[in-house]
Amino acid sequence: MKTVIAFTLFIALSLGLSTSFACSAMGPNTHVGNILNVDNEARTLTIQDVETNKPITFAVNDALLMKLANAKGQVIVRYSGADGKLVATDIQ
């Protein structure tokens, strides 16, 4: 019985830790998170980052806005930094 409890606890902790380090594991200039808002007028995407649990806003171009038209849930955002802003370069 103790083995089952220990194994269950191990799995639960492993799953929790793998999500919390998702952004770091994806490499530089990449964030993973759930879509909070797509603002077509401001041309921005805001996600809730899975690693920090904080909102992050990216500027997006027209092609990426079209890609986000019906997007929901979790996305991977690759970005560059320009003039103190995060600019999305690819969204999956």
C-alpha positions, 0 to 999 in steps of 0.5 A, spaced: 500 500 500 505 504 501 508 503 494 502 505 491 501 511 495 509 513 493 508 511 486 502 516 485 505 521 489 511 521 484 507 521 478 503 527 481 509 531 482 513 529 476 507 532 472 507 538 476 514 539 475 514 538 467 509 543 466 512 548 471 519 548 467 515 548 460 518 554 457 525 553 460 525 546 456 523 549 450 529 554 449 531 561 448 525 566 446 520 561 447 514 561 452 508 556 453 501 558 455 494 559 455 491 564 451 488 570 455 486 575 450 487 576 442 486 584 441 485 585 433 485 592 434 491 593 438 494 587 434 497 583 441 496 576 444 496 575 451 498 568 454 498 566 461 505 563 462 505 556 464 512 557 468 511 564 471 503 563 471 504 571 469 500 574 463 505 576 457 503 580 452 506 579 445 505 584 439 503 580 433 503 581 425 497 580 421 499 573 419 499 571 426 492 574 427 489 570 422 492 564 425 489 566 432 482 567 429 479 561 432 485 559 437 484 557 444 487 553 449 495 552 450 500 555 445 507 556 444 510 563 442 516 564 439 518 571 439 524 576 439 525 583 443 524 589 439 524 596 443 523 593 449 517 589 446 516 582 445 514 581 438 511 574 436 515 571 430 511 564 430 505 561 434 503 554 434 
